Amino acid sequence: MPRESATSTLELTERALHQFWTHGFHATSMDALVKSTGVSRHGIYAGFGGKKQLFEACFDRYQTLIVTPAFGRVEASDADLSSIAAYYESQIALAETIGLPGPGCFVANSSTEIAPHDASAKAKVAEHNARLRRGFTNALANERRNCGALSPLDLGALADVFVVFTNGLWSMSRTTTDANDLRVAVKTFLSSMEGTLR
């Protein structure tokens, strides 16, 4: 693979990400990667060491391309429950644009396909979920200042519930044909959580 610039490496990673995201790790062969990226088998091995290493690089690229632009609003210092709602809506709108049923969440998909049997993938998934937990805890803490009296421990436990719901929501996006199903789920969930906070 040509290594004249960082751009060529990013392009390869992004094309591979789309392949893995759509088809999963096990269903993606080296031949499929060669075809989807336009890079030779030798180039992929030279650039990353192999399929598994390229897959792991896709985790980091997914954070940059997909997670941070949407979830950054939950991580902001002034985030609250409305920021969480905006995060969900932005991702649902993206799913609508891509088309439903869609590919779901790359990390959530990996958590059920490869993470149970692969330590490095499991660590990547755990890192992602820890990020979600921190972000949700941040937003819930700000919401709490205005309307609740939960202890920090309670906030952490509630943030864990948000992580579970979030992963389930994006998994649901892989089977539903109607984005409104996702929106109804979000509205119901957030209404319930708002009642808990108050």
N, CA, C and O of each residue as an XYZ file, in Angstrom:
792
protein
N       0.838     -1.194      0.000
C       0.000      0.000      0.000
C       0.869      1.238      0.000
O       1.816      1.304      0.783
N       0.592      2.229     -0.845
C       1.374      3.454     -0.849
C       1.266      4.153      0.491
O       0.170      4.282      1.039
N       2.427      4.619      1.042
C       2.430      5.269      2.338
C       2.979      6.698      2.242
O       3.563      7.207      3.198
N       2.787      7.344      1.079
C       3.343      8.668      0.887
C       2.732      9.687      1.840
O       3.386     10.665      2.200
N       1.503      9.472      2.246
C       0.842     10.446      3.107
C      -0.091      9.748      4.066
O      -0.496      8.606      3.852
N      -0.432     10.471      5.148
C      -1.374      9.923      6.116
C      -2.749      9.761      5.501
O      -3.531      8.916      5.938
N      -3.053     10.567      4.486
C      -4.371     10.518      3.863
C      -4.659      9.140      3.288
O      -5.775      8.641      3.428
N      -3.679      8.514      2.645
C      -3.908      7.202      2.046
C      -4.252      6.166      3.123
O      -5.081      5.285      2.896
N      -3.612      6.274      4.294
C      -3.904      5.367      5.393
C      -5.314      5.593      5.924
O      -6.033      4.637      6.213
N      -5.712      6.860      6.053
C      -7.057      7.182      6.522
C      -8.109      6.675      5.543
O      -9.135      6.130      5.948
N      -7.850      6.856      4.266
C      -8.814      6.395      3.259
C      -8.993      4.885      3.324
O     -10.112      4.379      3.238
N      -7.889      4.175      3.477
C      -7.968      2.718      3.593
C      -8.781      2.326      4.824
O      -9.640      1.447      4.761
N      -8.497      2.991      5.942
C      -9.204      2.661      7.181
C     -10.689      2.945      7.063
O     -11.514      2.154      7.523
N     -11.036      4.068      6.451
C     -12.446      4.424      6.318
C     -13.189      3.469      5.394
O     -14.338      3.115      5.658
N     -12.545      3.056      4.327
C     -13.184      2.089      3.433
C     -13.340      0.731      4.112
O     -14.355      0.054      3.951
N     -12.325      0.347      4.868
C     -12.406     -0.920      5.607
C     -13.472     -0.835      6.687
O     -14.200     -1.798      6.926
N     -13.562      0.326      7.344
C     -14.596      0.518      8.365
C     -15.971      0.277      7.780
O     -16.787     -0.417      8.387
N     -16.240      0.834      6.622
C     -17.547      0.643      5.987
C     -17.797     -0.840      5.714
O     -18.909     -1.329      5.911
N     -16.775     -1.548      5.264
C     -16.911     -2.975      4.984
C     -17.203     -3.764      6.259
O     -18.143     -4.557      6.299
N     -16.403     -3.547      7.294
C     -16.610     -4.257      8.569
C     -17.939     -3.874      9.203
O     -18.642     -4.731      9.738
N     -18.285     -2.608      9.148
C     -19.513     -2.104      9.759
C     -20.743     -2.741      9.112
O     -21.704     -3.098      9.793
N     -20.694     -2.873      7.813
C     -21.836     -3.409      7.069
C     -21.929     -4.928      7.146
O     -23.023     -5.484      7.243
N     -20.779     -5.596      7.102
C     -20.789     -7.059      6.981
C     -20.263     -7.795      8.208
O     -20.454     -9.006      8.320
N     -19.613     -7.102      9.120
C     -19.056     -7.758     10.288
C     -17.647     -8.267     10.049
O     -17.173     -8.313      8.914
N     -16.988     -8.645     11.125
C     -15.595     -9.090     11.026
C     -15.478    -10.449     10.345
O     -14.695    -10.607      9.408
N     -16.241    -11.418     10.803
C     -16.070    -12.781     10.308
C     -16.503    -12.940      8.854
O     -15.924    -13.738      8.117
N     -17.514    -12.187      8.440
C     -17.997    -12.304      7.063
C     -17.144    -11.504      6.083
O     -17.339    -11.592      4.871
N     -16.201    -10.725      6.606
C     -15.321     -9.930      5.751
C     -14.010    -10.674      5.531
O     -13.204    -10.826      6.450
N     -13.814    -11.127      4.322
C     -12.576    -11.828      3.971
C     -11.523    -10.827      3.512
O     -11.831     -9.661      3.269
N     -10.299    -11.278      3.397
C      -9.250    -10.414      2.853
C      -9.579    -10.028      1.418
O      -9.306     -8.902      1.003
N     -10.157    -10.937      0.666
C     -10.550    -10.608     -0.707
C     -11.588     -9.494     -0.723
O     -11.546     -8.610     -1.579
N     -12.531     -9.540      0.241
C     -13.541     -8.483      0.322
C     -12.900     -7.148      0.689
O     -13.317     -6.104      0.188
N     -11.902     -7.171      1.547
C     -11.202     -5.943      1.916
C     -10.426     -5.377      0.736
O     -10.404     -4.165      0.521
N      -9.797     -6.249     -0.016
C      -9.072     -5.809     -1.207
C     -10.042     -5.125     -2.175
O      -9.744     -4.064     -2.722
N     -11.191     -5.742     -2.373
C     -12.174     -5.195     -3.310
C     -12.767     -3.885     -2.798
O     -12.916     -2.936     -3.568
N     -13.108     -3.820     -1.508
C     -13.784     -2.632     -0.974
C     -12.843     -1.454     -0.751
O     -13.270     -0.301     -0.812
N     -11.568     -1.732     -0.493
C     -10.622     -0.639     -0.242
C      -9.839     -0.231     -1.477
O      -9.332      0.888     -1.550
N      -9.736     -1.131     -2.449
C      -8.920     -0.839     -3.625
C      -7.437     -0.977     -3.350
O      -6.611     -0.513     -4.136
N      -7.091     -1.613     -2.235
C      -5.697     -1.817     -1.848
C      -5.389     -3.312     -1.902
O      -6.209     -4.142     -1.509
N      -4.214     -3.636     -2.385
C      -3.844     -5.043     -2.513
C      -3.703     -5.712     -1.155
O      -3.544     -5.052     -0.128
N      -3.766     -7.029     -1.177
C      -3.561     -7.818      0.046
C      -2.197     -7.462      0.667
O      -2.079     -7.276      1.878
N      -1.181     -7.375     -0.190
C       0.159     -7.013      0.289
C       0.140     -5.631      0.939
O       0.766     -5.419      1.977
N      -0.581     -4.694      0.324
C      -0.660     -3.345      0.867
C      -1.323     -3.306      2.238
O      -0.895     -2.557      3.116
N      -2.362     -4.107      2.423
C      -3.049     -4.156      3.720
C      -2.128     -4.732      4.782
O      -2.057     -4.213      5.896
N      -1.423     -5.805      4.440
C      -0.492     -6.395      5.408
C       0.656     -5.445      5.712
O       1.093     -5.344      6.858
N       1.150     -4.746      4.686
C       2.269     -3.822      4.888
C       1.852     -2.642      5.752
O       2.631     -2.162      6.576
N       0.629     -2.178      5.565
C       0.167     -1.002      6.294
C      -0.295     -1.282      7.705
O      -0.131     -0.447      8.594
N      -0.887     -2.482      7.923
C      -1.509     -2.745      9.219
C      -1.088     -4.062      9.862
O      -1.261     -4.240     11.067
N      -0.550     -4.967      9.093
C      -0.144     -6.251      9.652
C      -1.137     -7.362      9.406
O      -0.813     -8.537      9.577
N      -2.348     -7.003      9.003
C      -3.354     -8.018      8.714
C      -4.758     -7.533      8.972
O      -4.976     -6.392      9.378
N      -5.707     -8.415      8.732
C      -7.132     -8.093      8.875
C      -7.486     -7.667     10.287
O      -8.204     -6.685     10.474
N      -6.999     -8.384     11.277
C      -7.354     -8.085     12.660
C      -6.864     -6.703     13.084
O      -7.599     -5.956     13.731
N      -5.644     -6.364     12.727
C      -5.089     -5.059     13.084
C      -5.823     -3.931     12.373
O      -6.023     -2.859     12.943
N      -6.223     -4.172     11.134
C      -6.994     -3.170     10.402
C      -8.358     -2.983     11.061
O      -8.843     -1.859     11.187
N      -8.966     -4.076     11.474
C     -10.247     -4.012     12.174
C     -10.129     -3.165     13.437
O     -11.003     -2.345     13.719
N      -9.064     -3.356     14.191
C      -8.862     -2.588     15.415
C      -8.659     -1.105     15.119
O      -9.112     -0.249     15.879
N      -7.979     -0.803     14.016
C      -7.805      0.600     13.627
C      -9.147      1.238     13.294
O      -9.336      2.440     13.482
N     -10.070      0.433     12.804
C     -11.399      0.940     12.468
C     -12.163      1.393     13.715
O     -12.991      2.299     13.627
N     -11.904      0.788     14.855
C     -12.533      1.232     16.106
C     -12.230      2.704     16.359
O     -13.124      3.501     16.642
N     -10.942      3.048     16.250
C     -10.534      4.423     16.523
C     -11.104      5.388     15.481
O     -11.511      6.502     15.809
N     -11.126      4.951     14.245
C     -11.658      5.820     13.187
C     -13.163      6.028     13.372
O     -13.680      7.111     13.098
N     -13.857      4.998     13.832
C     -15.292      5.102     14.088
C     -15.565      6.145     15.173
O     -16.526      6.908     15.076
N     -14.724      6.177     16.201
C     -14.884      7.182     17.248
C     -14.783      8.589     16.658
O     -15.579      9.468     16.988
N     -13.809      8.791     15.792
C     -13.582     10.115     15.202
C     -14.695     10.516     14.246
O     -15.179     11.647     14.285
N     -15.095      9.589     13.393
C     -16.065      9.912     12.340
C     -17.516      9.933     12.813
O     -18.301     10.767     12.363
N     -17.875      9.030     13.708
C     -19.280      8.833     14.072
C     -19.582      9.207     15.519
O     -20.507      9.976     15.782
N     -18.815      8.672     16.448
C     -19.166      8.843     17.857
C     -18.956     10.274     18.327
O     -19.880     10.882     18.867
N     -17.771     10.822     18.136
C     -17.466     12.152     18.682
C     -18.378     13.254     18.145
O     -18.852     14.066     18.940
N     -18.650     13.327     16.840
C     -19.543     14.393     16.363
C     -20.933     14.351     16.999
O     -21.541     15.396     17.228
N     -21.430     13.161     17.282
C     -22.771     13.034     17.866
C     -22.738     13.087     19.385
O     -23.542     13.786     20.003
N     -21.806     12.348     19.992
C     -21.802     12.205     21.443
C     -21.094     13.354     22.139
O     -21.234     13.524     23.350
N     -20.340     14.139     21.394
C     -19.641     15.273     21.983
C     -20.565     16.223     22.714
O     -20.160     16.844     23.697
N     -21.796     16.347     22.255
C     -22.756     17.247     22.916
C     -23.123     16.731     24.309
O     -23.444     17.523     25.195
N     -23.079     15.408     24.510
C     -23.352     14.840     25.832
C     -22.152     15.040     26.754
O     -22.309     15.131     27.972
N     -20.970     15.108     26.181
C     -19.743     15.283     26.956
C     -19.446     16.743     27.275
O     -18.546     17.032     28.063
N     -20.192     17.669     26.669
C     -19.961     19.096     26.892
C     -20.229     19.465     28.351
O     -21.027     18.817     29.029
N     -19.557     20.506     28.822
C     -19.659     20.883     30.235
C     -21.077     21.282     30.639
O     -21.452     21.139     31.802
N     -21.862     21.780     29.689
C     -23.219     22.223     30.004
C     -24.291     21.235     29.538
O     -25.465     21.593     29.443
N     -23.897     20.007     29.252
C     -24.850     19.007     28.762
C     -25.896     18.677     29.816
O     -25.639     18.760     31.017
N     -27.085     18.298     29.343
C     -28.155     17.865     30.238
C     -28.999     16.829     29.506
O     -28.566     16.273     28.497
N     -30.192     16.569     30.008
C     -31.036     15.549     29.397
C     -31.405     15.903     27.954
O     -31.540     15.014     27.113
N     -31.566     17.177     27.669
C     -31.887     17.582     26.301
C     -30.718     17.286     25.351
O     -30.932     17.022     24.168
N     -29.503     17.328     25.861
C     -28.326     16.994     25.050
C     -28.327     15.509     24.700
O     -27.958     15.120     23.592
N     -28.745     14.691     25.657
C     -28.853     13.256     25.390
C     -29.918     13.006     24.327
O     -29.721     12.198     23.419
N     -31.041     13.701     24.444
C     -32.112     13.559     23.453
C     -31.615     13.971     22.073
O     -31.933     13.324     21.075
N     -30.832     15.052     22.016
C     -30.298     15.525     20.735
C     -29.314     14.515     20.142
O     -29.268     14.324     18.927
N     -28.543     13.883     20.992
C     -27.615     12.835     20.537
C     -28.389     11.687     19.894
O     -28.055     11.251     18.792
N     -29.415     11.202     20.575
C     -30.209     10.116     20.012
C     -30.828     10.519     18.676
O     -30.802      9.751     17.715
N     -31.378     11.716     18.624
C     -32.042     12.162     17.395
C     -31.054     12.280     16.243
O     -31.376     11.922     15.110
N     -29.857     12.777     16.520
C     -28.874     12.925     15.445
C     -28.503     11.574     14.849
O     -28.316     11.456     13.638
N     -28.396     10.561     15.694
C     -28.041      9.237     15.204
C     -29.208      8.548     14.503
O     -29.015      7.799     13.545
N     -30.408      8.808     14.985
C     -31.588      8.262     14.304
C     -31.727      8.902     12.921
O     -32.029      8.216     11.944
N     -31.508     10.205     12.843
C     -31.570     10.898     11.560
C     -30.509     10.365     10.602
O     -30.760     10.218      9.406
N     -29.322     10.078     11.135
C     -28.268      9.486     10.309
C     -28.693      8.123      9.800
O     -28.462      7.790      8.638
N     -29.313      7.335     10.660
C     -29.789      6.016     10.250
C     -30.837      6.134      9.144
O     -30.867      5.329      8.214
N     -31.694      7.148      9.259
C     -32.691      7.388      8.209
C     -32.025      7.704      6.887
O     -32.451      7.227      5.836
N     -30.972      8.513      6.944
C     -30.259      8.906      5.731
C     -29.596      7.704      5.069
O     -29.638      7.548      3.849
N     -28.980      6.853      5.900
C     -28.329      5.652      5.375
C     -29.364      4.669      4.847
O     -29.150      4.003      3.834
N     -30.496      4.592      5.556
C     -31.570      3.678      5.183
C     -31.765      2.604      6.229
O     -30.805      1.982      6.683
N     -33.004      2.389      6.607
C     -33.346      1.366      7.596
C     -33.993      0.167      6.918
O     -34.726      0.335      5.943
N     -33.737     -1.032      7.413
C     -32.782     -1.368      8.460
C     -31.368     -0.966      8.048
O     -31.011     -1.027      6.872
N     -30.564     -0.551      9.040
C     -29.223     -0.084      8.758
C     -28.165     -0.959      9.390
O     -28.462     -2.043      9.891
N     -26.912     -0.482      9.366
C     -25.814     -1.277      9.913
C     -25.732     -1.245     11.430
O     -24.950     -1.995     12.014
N     -26.523     -0.393     12.089
C     -26.460     -0.293     13.537
C     -25.227      0.455     13.985
O     -24.731      1.330     13.275
N     -24.734      0.118     15.150
C     -23.533      0.729     15.709
C     -22.370     -0.241     15.520
O     -22.468     -1.413     15.884
N     -21.289      0.241     14.962
C     -20.117     -0.608     14.723
C     -19.630     -1.268     16.008
O     -19.279     -2.447     16.011
N     -19.611     -0.501     17.101
C     -19.109     -1.044     18.364
C     -20.107     -2.032     18.959
O     -19.716     -3.103     19.426
N     -21.388     -1.684     18.946
C     -22.406     -2.594     19.481
C     -22.415     -3.906     18.697
O     -22.567     -4.981     19.276
N     -22.253     -3.809     17.383
C     -22.180     -5.021     16.571
C     -20.990     -5.883     16.984
O     -21.099     -7.102     17.124
N     -19.854     -5.216     17.175
C     -18.629     -5.931     17.531
C     -18.726     -6.562     18.915
O     -18.100     -7.586     19.189
N     -19.518     -5.938     19.782
C     -19.631     -6.447     21.155
C     -20.294     -7.812     21.197
O     -20.051     -8.590     22.120
N     -21.123     -8.112     20.218
C     -21.786     -9.416     20.189
C     -21.127    -10.390     19.225
O     -21.229    -11.604     19.397
N     -20.446     -9.856     18.205
C     -19.866    -10.756     17.212
C     -18.473    -11.245     17.588
O     -18.221    -12.450     17.568
N     -17.573    -10.343     17.928
C     -16.171    -10.731     18.115
C     -15.670    -10.549     19.538
O     -14.819    -11.315     19.991
N     -16.182     -9.544     20.260
C     -15.660     -9.237     21.597
C     -15.735    -10.404     22.585
O     -14.816    -10.573     23.387
N     -16.806    -11.220     22.552
C     -16.855    -12.323     23.519
C     -15.714    -13.328     23.370
O     -15.433    -14.092     24.293
N     -15.055    -13.327     22.202
C     -14.026    -14.329     21.935
C     -12.654    -13.713     21.660
O     -11.712    -14.427     21.314
N     -12.539    -12.397     21.811
C     -11.285    -11.730     21.469
C     -10.988    -10.645     22.505
O     -11.771     -9.710     22.671
N      -9.877    -10.771     23.186
C      -9.564     -9.867     24.303
C      -9.378     -8.428     23.855
O      -9.851     -7.514     24.530
N      -8.705     -8.203     22.739
C      -8.459     -6.826     22.310
C      -9.741     -6.147     21.859
O      -9.942     -4.963     22.131
N     -10.612     -6.883     21.172
C     -11.899     -6.316     20.771
C     -12.764     -6.041     21.994
O     -13.459     -5.026     22.054
N     -12.721     -6.940     22.962
C     -13.473     -6.744     24.205
C     -13.010     -5.478     24.917
O     -13.827     -4.733     25.458
N     -11.700     -5.234     24.917
C     -11.159     -4.032     25.550
C     -11.606     -2.773     24.816
O     -11.899     -1.756     25.445
N     -11.657     -2.839     23.489
C     -12.107     -1.687     22.694
C     -13.575     -1.375     22.992
O     -13.949     -0.212     23.140
N     -14.395     -2.409     23.079
C     -15.812     -2.228     23.389
C     -15.969     -1.640     24.790
O     -16.775     -0.734     25.000
N     -15.200     -2.158     25.744
C     -15.267     -1.654     27.115
C     -14.855     -0.186     27.189
O     -15.454      0.598     27.926
N     -13.843      0.174     26.430
C     -13.393      1.567     26.382
C     -14.498      2.481     25.852
O     -14.725      3.570     26.378
N     -15.175      2.021     24.808
C     -16.286      2.793     24.233
C     -17.416      2.943     25.234
O     -17.940      4.041     25.422
N     -17.793      1.848     25.879
C     -18.892      1.910     26.845
C     -18.535      2.776     28.048
O     -19.402      3.440     28.617
N     -17.265      2.770     28.434
C     -16.824      3.637     29.531
C     -16.955      5.107     29.130
O     -17.308      5.955     29.949
N     -16.666      5.395     27.867
C     -16.849      6.767     27.375
C     -18.316      7.164     27.437
O     -18.643      8.261     27.888
N     -19.194      6.286     26.989
C     -20.627      6.575     27.062
C     -21.045      6.811     28.513
O     -21.795      7.743     28.803
N     -20.564      5.979     29.410
C     -20.933      6.107     30.826
C     -20.495      7.453     31.384
O     -21.255      8.111     32.096
N     -19.266      7.866     31.062
C     -18.784      9.167     31.545
C     -19.625     10.301     30.999
O     -19.973     11.231     31.726
N     -19.953     10.224     29.718
C     -20.750     11.276     29.102
C     -22.142     11.358     29.696
O     -22.623     12.444     30.020
N     -22.786     10.218     29.839
C     -24.125     10.217     30.424
C     -24.094     10.685     31.873
O     -24.985     11.414     32.307
N     -23.085     10.277     32.617
C     -22.964     10.730     34.005
C     -22.825     12.242     34.061
O     -23.415     12.896     34.921
N     -22.050     12.791     33.153
C     -21.871     14.239     33.080
C     -23.198     14.949     32.851
O     -23.541     15.884     33.575
N     -23.939     14.507     31.848
C     -25.210     15.155     31.522
C     -26.228     14.982     32.646
O     -26.965     15.915     32.964
N     -26.272     13.808     33.243
C     -27.216     13.550     34.322
C     -26.867     14.366     35.564
O     -27.760     14.807     36.288
N     -25.587     14.566     35.811
C     -25.169     15.381     36.959
C     -25.638     16.817     36.797
O     -26.094     17.442     37.754
N     -25.525     17.340     35.572
C     -26.002     18.707     35.315
C     -27.515     18.797     35.469
O     -28.037     19.768     36.017
N     -28.211     17.775     34.980
C     -29.672     17.744     35.110
C     -30.068     17.681     36.582
O     -31.040     18.307     37.006
N     -29.309     16.925     37.339
C     -29.588     16.737     38.758
C     -29.523     18.058     39.529
O     -30.292     18.273     40.466
N     -28.608     18.931     39.135
C     -28.445     20.198     39.854
C     -29.732     21.023     39.840
O     -29.991     21.829     40.734
N     -30.523     20.794     38.800
C     -31.742     21.587     38.653
C     -32.985     20.926     39.228
O     -33.952     21.603     39.578
N     -32.956     19.581     39.325
C     -34.243     18.950     39.631
C     -34.178     17.727     40.526
O     -35.226     17.151     40.819
N     -33.006     17.298     40.979
C     -32.981     16.029     41.700
C     -32.074     16.041     42.901
O     -31.494     17.065     43.260
N     -31.961     14.872     43.521
C     -31.125     14.739     44.710
C     -30.449     13.376     44.737
O     -30.303     12.770     45.798
N     -30.040     12.898     43.573
C     -29.375     11.605     43.520
C     -27.925     11.726     43.973
O     -27.287     12.757     43.759
N     -27.411     10.681     44.593
C     -26.002     10.661     44.970
C     -25.160     10.362     43.739
O     -25.697      9.876     42.744
N     -23.851     10.636     43.771
C     -22.988     10.289     42.634
C     -23.067      8.819     42.259
O     -23.017      8.474     41.078
N     -23.189      7.950     43.257
C     -23.304      6.522     42.978
C     -24.582      6.236     42.204
O     -24.572      5.437     41.267
N     -25.660      6.867     42.576
C     -26.920      6.684     41.862
C     -26.796      7.171     40.420
O     -27.328      6.547     39.502
N     -26.096      8.281     40.227
C     -25.912      8.799     38.880
C     -25.135      7.808     38.019
O     -25.462      7.602     36.850
N     -24.115      7.203     38.596
C     -23.350      6.211     37.850
C     -24.188      5.007     37.481
O     -24.081      4.488     36.370
N     -25.017      4.560     38.400
C     -25.895      3.425     38.120
C     -26.900      3.777     37.033
O     -27.207      2.958     36.167
N     -27.409      5.008     37.089
C     -28.362      5.444     36.075
C     -27.677      5.578     34.715
O     -28.268      5.254     33.685
N     -26.440      6.052     34.713
C     -25.678      6.149     33.466
C     -25.487      4.777     32.841
O     -25.516      4.638     31.618
N     -25.290      3.757     33.680
C     -25.166      2.389     33.161
C     -26.438      1.953     32.437
O     -26.377      1.260     31.422
N     -27.576      2.361     32.961
C     -28.854      2.045     32.308
C     -28.913      2.708     30.935
O     -29.390      2.111     29.970
N     -28.428      3.942     30.854
C     -28.383      4.640     29.568
C     -27.479      3.918     28.573
O     -27.800      3.841     27.387
N     -26.361      3.393     29.044
C     -25.454      2.659     28.162
C     -26.150      1.422     27.603
O     -26.059      1.137     26.409
N     -26.844      0.692     28.470
C     -27.555     -0.505     28.034
C     -28.645     -0.141     27.024
O     -28.783     -0.796     25.991
N     -29.415      0.901     27.324
C     -30.469      1.321     26.404
C     -29.889      1.730     25.058
O     -30.415      1.361     24.008
N     -28.807      2.489     25.097
C     -28.185      2.991     23.869
C     -27.735      1.850     22.972
O     -28.003      1.862     21.771
N     -27.057      0.874     23.539
C     -26.614     -0.264     22.734
C     -27.797     -1.049     22.172
O     -27.758     -1.531     21.040
N     -28.841     -1.168     22.977
C     -30.038     -1.857     22.499
C     -30.741     -1.090     21.393
O     -31.238     -1.675     20.430
N     -30.776      0.241     21.544
C     -31.433      1.078     20.530
C     -30.763      0.927     19.176
O     -31.430      0.748     18.157
N     -29.423      1.003     19.175
C     -28.719      0.910     17.886
C     -28.776     -0.494     17.322
O     -28.698     -0.667     16.106
N     -28.909     -1.500     18.170
C     -29.118     -2.855     17.659
C     -30.496     -2.971     17.015
O     -30.666     -3.646     16.000
N     -31.476     -2.303     17.620
C     -32.830     -2.300     17.067
C     -32.863     -1.659     15.681
O     -33.674     -2.032     14.834
N     -31.978     -0.695     15.461
C     -31.959     -0.007     14.162
C     -31.528     -0.935     13.030
O     -31.659     -0.585     11.857
N     -31.019     -2.108     13.374
C     -30.611     -3.076     12.357
C     -31.784     -3.905     11.849
O     -31.664     -4.612     10.849
N     -32.920     -3.815     12.543
C     -34.061     -4.646     12.152
C     -35.314     -3.852     11.826
O     -36.174     -4.341     11.093
N     -35.439     -2.637     12.354
C     -36.651     -1.872     12.102
C     -36.577     -1.156     10.753
O     -35.497     -0.794     10.284
N     -37.729     -0.962     10.150
C     -37.793     -0.213      8.889
C     -38.327      1.201      9.102
O     -38.386      1.991      8.160
N     -38.709      1.518     10.318
C     -39.347      2.797     10.615
C     -38.590      3.519     11.723
O     -38.535      3.041     12.857
N     -38.006      4.670     11.396
C     -37.256      5.444     12.381
C     -38.134      5.906     13.537
O     -37.639      6.153     14.636
N     -39.425      6.022     13.293
C     -40.322      6.445     14.371
C     -40.386      5.415     15.497
O     -40.668      5.765     16.643
N     -40.126      4.149     15.176
C     -40.046      3.133     16.224
C     -38.923      3.475     17.199
O     -39.065      3.317     18.411
N     -37.817      3.942     16.652
C     -36.678      4.328     17.481
C     -37.002      5.587     18.280
O     -36.650      5.699     19.454
N     -37.673      6.525     17.633
C     -38.008      7.790     18.323
C     -38.988      7.555     19.467
O     -38.868      8.170     20.526
N     -39.945      6.679     19.259
C     -40.901      6.365     20.323
C     -40.175      5.714     21.498
O     -40.454      6.025     22.656
N     -39.255      4.820     21.199
C     -38.483      4.171     22.259
C     -37.685      5.194     23.055
O     -37.642      5.134     24.284
N     -37.054      6.132     22.356
C     -36.273      7.174     23.023
C     -37.171      8.060     23.880
O     -36.841      8.353     25.030
N     -38.295      8.484     23.330
C     -39.208      9.357     24.070
C     -39.703      8.680     25.343
O     -39.748      9.294     26.409
N     -40.072      7.416     25.221
C     -40.567      6.677     26.383
C     -39.470      6.515     27.433
O     -39.701      6.707     28.627
N     -38.294      6.163     26.973
C     -37.172      5.959     27.889
C     -36.802      7.255     28.608
O     -36.640      7.264     29.828
N     -36.667      8.344     27.859
C     -36.259      9.608     28.480
C     -37.328     10.147     29.420
O     -37.011     10.753     30.443
N     -38.570      9.932     29.081
C     -39.646     10.367     29.985
C     -39.544      9.608     31.309
O     -39.708     10.189     32.382
N     -39.277      8.330     31.221
C     -39.115      7.508     32.420
C     -37.920      7.973     33.237
O     -38.001      8.079     34.461
N     -36.808      8.251     32.559
C     -35.591      8.694     33.250
C     -35.768     10.087     33.868
O     -35.245     10.376     34.944
N     -36.512     10.936     33.164
C     -36.764     12.275     33.708
C     -37.565     12.170     35.002
O     -37.328     12.909     35.957
N     -38.514     11.240     35.017
C     -39.270     11.025     36.252
C     -38.388     10.530     37.382
O     -38.591     10.905     38.537
N     -37.412      9.693     37.065
C     -36.484      9.201     38.069
C     -35.639     10.332     38.633
O     -35.401     10.402     39.839
N     -35.191     11.212     37.754
C     -34.362     12.344     38.201
C     -35.120     13.320     39.056
O     -34.537     13.975     39.921
N     -36.418     13.430     38.827
C     -37.220     14.380     39.582
C     -37.822     13.716     40.813
O     -38.534     14.366     41.579
